Amino acid sequence: MHIVGQPNKLRWGELEEDDPEDLDFLLPPSMEIGPDENGIKRQIDYKFNDDGHKVKITTTTRVRKLANAHLSKRAVERRSWRKFGDAVHEDVGSRLTMVSTEEILLERPMHPGSKPEETKVAGDSLAQLVKGGAVLMVCRTCGKKGDHWTSRCPYKDLASPTDAIADKPAASEMASAAAGKGGTYVPPGLRAGADRTGIDVRRRNEENSVRVANLSEDTREPDLQELFGTLVSLPVLMWPSIRERA
Amino acid sequence: MRPILMKGHERPLTFLKYNRDGDLLFSCAKDHTPTVWFADNGERLGTYRGHNGAVWSCDVSRDSLRLVTASADQTAKLWNVQTGAQLFSFNFGSPARSVDFSVGDKLAVITTDPFMELSSAIHVKRIAKDPSEQIGESVLVIKGPQGRINRAVWGPLNKTIISAGEDAVIRIWDSETGKLLEESDKENGHRKTITSLCKSADGSHFLTGSLDKSAKLWDIRSLTLIKTYVTERPVNAVAMSPLLDHVVLGGGQDASAVTTTDHRAGKFEAKFFDKILQEEIGGVKGHFGPINALAFNPDGKSFSSGGEDGYVRLHHFDADYFNIKI
């Protein structure tokens, strides 16, 4: 029997049927999924937001141990010292002390003459990978990478990958000569034989570049962008100097 | 490793010092306010307010109760480490540069810069156990070196004082009479200003860094040159690991390299060298400006660097640091 004007009132008689929809005013219990092997802990809470809707809040935290602190007895006492000076009014969000978002490594010095890891030429890279004893993963689409299979190739949408690959081994030798061929000014620090301290980007450009010859003289930058845009996300285009034929 | 970045100073860092137990890190900068941090997580504990000029260096007593700082405001001040209260102020006629407690913390050696007619000097002050009894008179004043004395430290058993500075000569003085005992060789010594000096954990040898792009390791008693480490940059700060045979050099940028455009920011690095083989082990990048201060935690498992960018970077070593082989 329902009384008009009190639609939300629950009667014990109605509650007895195990009807889950009527228990909408109750929230499910909050859960805590303990730290898994990566140290990630999930806390799931439920609450009503301002509109009266049930809201599920999932908080994911990762506790990361940075170091072991073996504190002596005196050091433990010092840990409980009160803040003084400018630190007295420190609020929690003061952001003075932050853990770096980057992972910093003790970079071992490279011997001069050895190639840096990321800039490898097609055939050589595969040979080197085999020598290293790693699993030889060859992607049929791009062919040069050794770190993914064909189905996972990031360059899936290549139009004619085989042509590009055929060019590469031949082009790599020519690409290294590409550096000085541009009519652009090369600063002293970047010229051949200069004291190199910051040339990683330049070297990478040289060794990963493709020389395309016999293009029409009317070719302009937008045309090249169109042609090679699918291959490379940000092509750095270097124009050779125009040589007058006698 | 994930360095902890501490940006408490608004001006370039000048000096870093860990306390004996390795749980506190004291930082000095050009911004007048030395700061103390917890050395495990980089949380700031407090600041010492009172100086009116750049603070060039500091030292903390073995019991971590007293801090002494030297500043460009022509004073060196004694502080209570826990409360931040200033206990005493030594006044000088010129900016104070370097400060070092003796073994036993009963004496302190303070150097002052040349200023107008005053030449640079090394002062030895007695530190009273009760701060209310502290007096400002010097026990000993040594004059002689030309140019600024950037660093003066106590030798073994407080018998000697070792000083190094702008004239690129390292000198050993008798701490009671003030007599000059030893001087470093002109031929195999540094060629330019010596910017920094660090004693080994056992006090038997020390390392000096200089603007001539090298650092040299010396025997503390005989002042014989043991090793030389060469870098490409002028060296502003040096540190020695108390645990492994590593030496760390931090420096600046050579003037001729300033205009070369390099897209990598945060490229100033602290260079690690093998102490015995003199070979470079690697570098830890990250600072946006020249590194001016380096310090190793006495347990050897972490180190911190302070830069021209005002940041202190606290690094806890990964496990593979301890397995490095050349």
Boltz contact constraints between the chains, C-beta under 6 A:
constraints:
  - contact:
      token1: [A, 66]
      token2: [B, 316]
      max_distance: 6.0
  - contact:
      token1: [A, 67]
      token2: [B, 316]
      max_distance: 6.0
  - contact:
      token1: [A, 69]
      token2: [B, 40]
      max_distance: 6.0
  - contact:
      token1: [A, 71]
      token2: [B, 23]
      max_distance: 6.0
  - contact:
      token1: [A, 72]
      token2: [B, 21]
      max_distance: 6.0
  - contact:
      token1: [A, 75]
      token2: [B, 21]
      max_distance: 6.0
  - contact:
      token1: [A, 75]
      token2: [B, 23]
      max_distance: 6.0
  - contact:
      token1: [A, 81]
      token2: [B, 82]
      max_distance: 6.0
  - contact:
      token1: [A, 83]
      token2: [B, 46]
      max_distance: 6.0
  - contact:
      token1: [A, 84]
      token2: [B, 46]
      max_distance: 6.0
  - contact:
      token1: [A, 84]
      token2: [B, 83]
      max_distance: 6.0
  - contact:
      token1: [A, 84]
      token2: [B, 84]
      max_distance: 6.0
  - contact:
      token1: [A, 85]
      token2: [B, 46]
      max_distance: 6.0
  - contact:
      token1: [A, 85]
      token2: [B, 47]
      max_distance: 6.0
  - contact:
      token1: [A, 85]
      token2: [B, 49]
      max_distance: 6.0
  - contact:
      token1: [A, 85]
      token2: [B, 84]
      max_distance: 6.0
  - contact:
      token1: [A, 86]
      token2: [B, 47]
      max_distance: 6.0
  - contact:
      token1: [A, 87]
      token2: [B, 44]
      max_distance: 6.0
  - contact:
      token1: [A, 87]
      token2: [B, 46]
      max_distance: 6.0
  - contact:
      token1: [A, 96]
      token2: [B, 7]
      max_distance: 6.0
  - contact:
      token1: [A, 96]
      token2: [B, 8]
      max_distance: 6.0
  - contact:
      token1: [A, 96]
      token2: [B, 44]
      max_distance: 6.0
  - contact:
      token1: [A, 97]
      token2: [B, 6]
      max_distance: 6.0
  - contact:
      token1: [A, 97]
      token2: [B, 42]
      max_distance: 6.0
  - contact:
      token1: [A, 97]
      token2: [B, 43]
      max_distance: 6.0
  - contact:
      token1: [A, 98]
      token2: [B, 5]
      max_distance: 6.0
  - contact:
      token1: [A, 99]
      token2: [B, 2]
      max_distance: 6.0
  - contact:
      token1: [A, 99]
      token2: [B, 4]
      max_distance: 6.0
  - contact:
      token1: [A, 100]
      token2: [B, 2]
      max_distance: 6.0
  - contact:
      token1: [A, 100]
      token2: [B, 3]
      max_distance: 6.0
  - contact:
      token1: [A, 100]
      token2: [B, 5]
      max_distance: 6.0
  - contact:
      token1: [A, 104]
      token2: [B, 3]
      max_distance: 6.0
  - contact:
      token1: [A, 104]
      token2: [B, 286]
      max_distance: 6.0
  - contact:
      token1: [A, 106]
      token2: [B, 282]
      max_distance: 6.0
  - contact:
      token1: [A, 106]
      token2: [B, 284]
      max_distance: 6.0
  - contact:
      token1: [A, 107]
      token2: [B, 282]
      max_distance: 6.0
  - contact:
      token1: [A, 107]
      token2: [B, 283]
      max_distance: 6.0
  - contact:
      token1: [A, 108]
      token2: [B, 282]
      max_distance: 6.0
  - contact:
      token1: [A, 109]
      token2: [B, 280]
      max_distance: 6.0
  - contact:
      token1: [A, 189]
      token2: [B, 260]
      max_distance: 6.0
  - contact:
      token1: [A, 198]
      token2: [B, 262]
      max_distance: 6.0
